[in-house]
Amino acid sequence: MLYRNIYYTYEEWRTHTGAKASCWHCSDEKLLKGTGTVSFPTMTQDEMFEKIDDYIDRKAEHLRIQELNTRACIEFYENNPDTPKD
């Protein structure tokens, strides 16, 4: 499916108990590039539209937050060299 030129899917499966489950899922690389997010699910299609809108309309903010997170991780490991990185 396509919304604002972003691809997303509807997925259904059975849980380990046999119950039916479903979600809307987006892993559009163009949308998520540089944000630190690989994919995300939502429970409804309207929620999917809201999340896609947010990633498009606030792209600069998502990229800024990811840059801050990356710098914080670098600083932490530089200041704590004995911390396992796994």
C-alpha positions in Angstrom: 0.0 0.0 0.0 1.1 3.6 -0.5 0.5 6.8 1.5 2.3 10.0 0.6 4.7 7.9 -1.6 5.6 5.7 1.4 5.1 2.0 1.3 3.5 0.1 4.2 1.8 -3.3 4.6 -1.0 -5.0 6.5 0.2 -8.2 8.2 -1.7 -11.1 9.8 -0.3 -14.1 11.7 -1.0 -16.5 14.5 0.7 -16.2 17.8 2.3 -19.2 19.6 -1.0 -19.8 21.3 -2.9 -19.9 18.0 -4.6 -16.5 18.5 -4.9 -14.3 15.4 -2.8 -11.1 15.4 -2.3 -8.3 13.0 -0.7 -4.9 12.5 0.1 -2.3 9.9 3.9 -2.2 9.2 6.2 0.2 7.6 9.9 -0.3 6.8 10.3 2.2 3.9 14.0 3.0 3.7 13.4 6.4 2.1 11.2 7.5 5.0 13.4 6.1 7.8 16.9 6.7 6.5 19.1 8.3 9.1 16.5 8.2 11.9 17.8 5.1 13.7 14.5 3.4 13.0 14.4 0.4 10.7 10.6 -0.2 10.8 7.6 0.4 13.0 4.1 -1.2 13.5 0.8 0.4 14.3 -2.5 -1.1 15.4 -4.7 0.9 12.9 -4.3 2.4 9.5 -5.1 5.8 10.8 -2.2 5.5 13.3 0.0 4.4 10.4 -0.9 7.6 8.5 -0.1 9.7 11.6 3.3 8.1 12.0 4.2 8.5 8.3 3.0 12.1 8.5 5.2 12.6 11.6 8.3 11.1 9.9 7.8 13.2 6.8 6.7 16.5 8.4 9.3 16.4 11.3 12.1 14.7 9.4 14.7 17.2 10.5 13.7 16.7 14.2 14.0 12.9 13.9 17.5 13.3 12.3 18.6 15.7 15.0 17.4 13.3 17.8 19.3 10.4 16.2 22.5 12.6 15.9 22.2 13.5 19.6 21.8 9.8 20.5 24.8 8.8 18.4 27.0 11.5 19.9 25.9 10.5 23.4 26.8 6.8 22.7 30.2 7.8 21.4 30.9 10.0 24.4 29.7 7.3 26.8 32.0 4.6 25.4 35.0 7.0 25.1 34.5 7.8 28.9 33.9 4.2 29.9 36.4 2.1 27.8 35.9 -1.0 29.9 32.1 -1.2 29.2 31.2 -4.1 26.9 29.9 -2.8 23.5 27.8 -5.9 22.7 
